[in-house]
């Protein structure tokens, strides 16, 4: 039987790809990230008809969360949650969390409280099936390039939190941070909490560096700890108190982040024995 060039190329690829996956950390990294993003798109397709039954509703976040919670097992990522008792019972609040990479989605789904929705950049709304699933989940979208629009959305979010018993999740760094520390915090989440007079609940996700690094093209199995810190009250605070509140929360989160990351950091290899 005559073998075509296409068949030969396919056979060669089927042989070489597993070899490349085992031998090249960079190739393995891109394969894992490609599958991660593709799997999220597929899960969004599954979520859309399930969420559409009740329309745009914060309760749909339970469906999205349940669909997402198995993903960590596909990558061998072990997640432990500490301090869950610090979530205030039966009241609105603003969650603030550090932002390292797209893997934060797994940490968020691990600990996401009931009736809690993230605030996301408006561009996410136009990302096909993912954007539609997020919209159905009640996620709040803001246009960060238009300050007036962002302020208006935050004011509306404060009203919605109080009238509908909603919790809001914000990444105050504003963008992903691969530096192994925390960027300065933007103040929008803290203005929102003060305006609504609700607590700020800091959540710290430990560093991924010992198992994931975009810069080094490295993605292996590993462990992650998500710590919920005690809520910070805002009752009685005004807009002028927001800068100090922001820095106080960031300092507490940075201290917890460094402690968790040091706890999970692999021990250095033993020194070589002299000959």
C-alpha positions as CSV (number, residue, x, y, z in Angstrom):
1,X,0.0,0.0,0.0
2,X,1.4,3.4,-1.0
3,X,1.9,5.9,1.8
4,X,1.2,9.5,1.0
5,X,3.4,12.4,2.2
6,X,0.5,13.5,4.5
7,X,0.3,10.1,6.1
8,X,4.0,9.9,6.6
9,X,4.0,13.4,8.2
10,X,1.1,12.4,10.5
11,X,2.9,9.2,11.6
12,X,6.1,11.1,12.2
13,X,4.2,13.7,14.3
14,X,2.5,11.0,16.3
15,X,6.0,9.6,17.1
16,X,7.7,12.9,17.8
17,X,5.1,14.7,19.8
18,X,5.1,12.3,22.8
19,X,8.9,12.5,22.7
20,X,8.9,16.3,22.7
21,X,6.4,16.3,25.5
22,X,8.6,14.2,27.7
23,X,11.9,15.8,26.8
24,X,11.1,19.5,26.4
25,X,9.7,21.5,29.4
26,X,8.8,24.4,27.2
27,X,6.8,22.2,24.8
28,X,5.1,20.6,27.7
29,X,4.3,24.1,29.1
30,X,2.6,25.2,25.9
31,X,0.7,22.0,25.6
32,X,-0.7,22.3,29.1
33,X,-1.6,26.0,28.7
34,X,-3.2,25.3,25.3
35,X,-5.3,22.5,26.8
36,X,-6.2,24.6,29.8
37,X,-7.5,27.5,27.7
38,X,-9.3,25.1,25.3
39,X,-10.9,23.2,28.2
40,X,-12.2,26.4,29.7
41,X,-13.8,27.2,26.3
42,X,-15.4,23.8,26.2
43,X,-16.7,24.1,29.8
44,X,-18.2,27.4,28.9
45,X,-20.1,25.7,26.1
46,X,-21.5,23.2,28.6
47,X,-22.3,26.0,31.1
48,X,-24.3,28.2,28.7
49,X,-27.4,26.1,28.3
50,X,-27.5,25.2,32.0
51,X,-27.2,28.8,33.0
52,X,-29.6,30.1,30.4
53,X,-32.4,28.3,32.1
54,X,-32.6,31.1,34.7
55,X,-31.0,33.8,32.6
56,X,-28.4,36.3,34.0
57,X,-28.3,35.4,37.6
58,X,-25.6,35.3,40.3
59,X,-26.8,31.8,41.3
60,X,-25.4,30.6,38.0
61,X,-21.9,31.0,39.6
62,X,-22.7,27.7,41.4
63,X,-23.0,25.9,38.1
64,X,-19.8,27.5,36.8
65,X,-17.9,26.7,40.0
66,X,-19.0,23.0,40.0
67,X,-17.9,22.7,36.3
68,X,-14.5,24.1,37.1
69,X,-13.5,22.3,40.3
70,X,-12.2,19.2,38.6
71,X,-9.6,21.1,36.5
72,X,-7.0,21.2,39.3
73,X,-7.0,17.4,39.3
74,X,-6.1,17.3,35.6
75,X,-2.9,19.1,36.4
76,X,-2.0,17.6,39.7
77,X,-2.5,20.8,41.6
78,X,-3.4,20.3,45.3
79,X,-5.3,23.1,46.9
80,X,-5.9,23.7,50.6
81,X,-8.2,26.4,51.9
82,X,-7.4,28.1,55.3
83,X,-9.5,30.6,57.3
84,X,-12.8,29.9,55.5
85,X,-14.5,30.7,58.9
86,X,-13.5,34.4,58.3
87,X,-16.2,34.8,55.6
88,X,-18.9,37.0,57.2
89,X,-22.2,35.2,57.5
90,X,-25.3,36.5,55.7
91,X,-24.1,39.9,54.6
92,X,-22.5,41.6,51.5
93,X,-18.8,42.1,51.4
94,X,-15.9,42.9,49.0
95,X,-13.3,40.2,48.4
96,X,-9.9,41.3,47.3
97,X,-7.3,38.8,46.1
98,X,-3.8,38.8,44.6
99,X,-3.6,38.1,40.8
100,X,-0.7,36.0,39.5
101,X,-2.0,34.2,36.3
102,X,-4.9,32.6,34.6
103,X,-4.6,29.8,37.1
104,X,-6.1,32.2,39.7
105,X,-9.4,31.0,38.2
106,X,-8.9,27.6,39.9
107,X,-8.2,29.2,43.3
108,X,-11.2,31.4,42.9
109,X,-13.5,28.5,42.2
110,X,-12.0,26.6,45.1
111,X,-13.1,29.1,47.7
112,X,-15.8,31.3,45.9
113,X,-18.5,32.1,48.5
114,X,-22.2,31.8,47.6
115,X,-23.7,34.8,45.8
116,X,-20.3,36.2,44.9
117,X,-19.4,37.5,41.5
118,X,-16.1,38.8,40.2
119,X,-15.6,42.3,38.7
120,X,-13.8,41.8,35.3
121,X,-12.5,43.9,32.5
122,X,-15.1,44.5,29.8
123,X,-13.0,42.8,27.1
124,X,-13.8,39.5,28.7
125,X,-17.5,39.9,27.6
126,X,-16.5,39.6,24.0
127,X,-14.5,36.4,24.3
128,X,-17.1,34.2,22.7
129,X,-18.5,31.4,24.8
130,X,-16.5,32.4,27.9
131,X,-17.9,35.9,27.7
132,X,-21.5,34.7,27.4
133,X,-21.0,32.2,30.3
134,X,-19.6,35.0,32.5
135,X,-22.5,37.3,31.6
136,X,-25.0,34.6,32.5
137,X,-23.1,34.1,35.8
138,X,-23.8,37.8,36.7
139,X,-20.2,38.9,36.5
140,X,-19.8,42.7,36.6
141,X,-17.9,44.2,33.7
142,X,-16.1,47.5,33.8
143,X,-14.4,49.6,31.1
144,X,-11.1,50.4,32.8
145,X,-10.1,52.9,30.1
146,X,-13.1,55.1,30.8
147,X,-13.0,56.3,34.4
148,X,-16.5,57.8,34.4
149,X,-17.9,54.4,33.2
150,X,-15.9,52.5,35.9
151,X,-17.1,54.9,38.7
152,X,-20.7,54.5,37.5
153,X,-20.5,50.7,37.5
154,X,-18.9,50.7,41.0
155,X,-21.8,52.9,42.3
156,X,-24.3,50.6,40.7
157,X,-22.4,47.6,42.2
158,X,-22.6,49.1,45.7
159,X,-26.4,49.5,45.3
160,X,-26.8,45.9,44.0
161,X,-24.7,44.5,46.8
162,X,-26.9,46.0,49.4
163,X,-30.3,45.4,47.7
164,X,-29.6,41.8,46.5
165,X,-27.2,40.5,49.1
166,X,-24.3,40.2,46.6
167,X,-20.6,39.7,47.4
168,X,-18.1,41.0,44.9
169,X,-14.6,39.6,44.1
170,X,-11.9,42.1,42.9
171,X,-8.3,41.7,41.9
172,X,-7.0,45.1,43.1
173,X,-3.6,44.8,41.4
174,X,-5.5,45.3,38.1
175,X,-3.4,42.9,36.1
176,X,-1.6,39.6,36.3
177,X,1.7,39.9,38.2
178,X,4.4,37.3,37.6
179,X,7.0,39.0,39.8
180,X,6.5,36.8,42.9
181,X,5.2,39.7,45.0
182,X,2.3,42.1,44.7
183,X,1.8,45.2,42.6
184,X,0.4,48.4,44.2
185,X,-3.3,48.1,44.7
186,X,-5.8,50.2,42.8
187,X,-8.4,51.8,45.1
188,X,-11.7,51.0,43.3
189,X,-12.5,47.9,45.4
190,X,-11.9,49.9,48.6
191,X,-14.0,52.8,47.4
192,X,-16.8,50.3,46.7
193,X,-16.5,48.8,50.2
194,X,-16.5,52.2,51.9
195,X,-19.4,53.4,49.7
196,X,-21.5,50.4,50.6
197,X,-20.2,50.3,54.2
198,X,-19.4,46.6,53.9
199,X,-16.3,44.6,55.1
200,X,-13.3,43.9,52.9
201,X,-12.3,40.2,53.0
202,X,-8.7,39.7,51.9
203,X,-7.9,36.4,50.2
204,X,-4.3,35.4,49.5
205,X,-3.3,32.7,47.0
206,X,0.3,31.4,47.6
207,X,3.0,31.7,44.9
208,X,2.8,29.3,42.0
209,X,6.5,29.7,41.3
210,X,7.6,26.2,42.6
211,X,5.3,24.5,40.0
212,X,4.4,27.2,37.4
213,X,6.4,29.9,35.7
214,X,5.4,31.7,32.5
215,X,8.9,33.2,32.2
216,X,10.7,29.8,32.6
217,X,8.0,28.0,30.5
218,X,7.5,25.6,33.4
219,X,4.2,23.9,34.5
220,X,4.3,20.8,36.7
221,X,2.2,19.3,39.5
222,X,2.3,21.2,42.8
223,X,0.6,22.6,45.9
224,X,-1.3,25.9,46.5
225,X,-2.7,27.3,49.7
226,X,-5.6,29.8,49.7
227,X,-5.9,31.8,52.9
228,X,-8.9,33.8,53.9
229,X,-7.8,36.6,56.2
230,X,-10.0,38.2,58.9
231,X,-12.5,40.8,57.4
232,X,-11.6,44.4,57.6
233,X,-14.6,46.6,58.7
234,X,-15.3,49.8,56.8
235,X,-18.3,51.1,58.8
236,X,-17.8,54.7,59.7
237,X,-15.1,55.2,57.1
238,X,-15.3,57.8,54.4
239,X,-13.7,58.4,51.0
240,X,-10.7,60.1,52.6
241,X,-9.9,56.9,54.6
242,X,-9.6,54.8,51.4
243,X,-5.8,55.3,50.8
244,X,-4.9,54.2,54.3
245,X,-7.4,51.3,54.1
246,X,-5.9,50.2,50.8
247,X,-2.3,50.2,52.2
248,X,-3.3,48.4,55.4
249,X,-5.0,45.6,53.5
250,X,-2.2,45.2,51.0
251,X,0.4,45.1,53.8
252,X,-1.5,42.3,55.6
253,X,-1.9,40.4,52.3
254,X,1.7,40.7,51.3
255,X,2.8,39.5,54.8
256,X,0.5,36.4,54.4
257,X,1.7,35.8,50.8
258,X,5.3,35.8,51.7
259,X,4.7,33.5,54.7
260,X,2.7,31.0,52.6
261,X,5.2,31.1,49.8
262,X,8.1,30.5,52.1
263,X,6.2,27.6,53.7
264,X,5.6,25.9,50.3
265,X,9.0,26.7,48.8
266,X,11.0,23.4,48.2
267,X,14.0,23.0,50.4
268,X,17.4,23.7,48.8
269,X,19.3,20.6,47.6
270,X,21.8,19.2,50.1
271,X,25.4,20.3,49.5
272,X,27.5,17.9,47.4
273,X,29.7,15.6,49.4
274,X,33.4,16.3,49.0
275,X,35.3,13.5,47.2
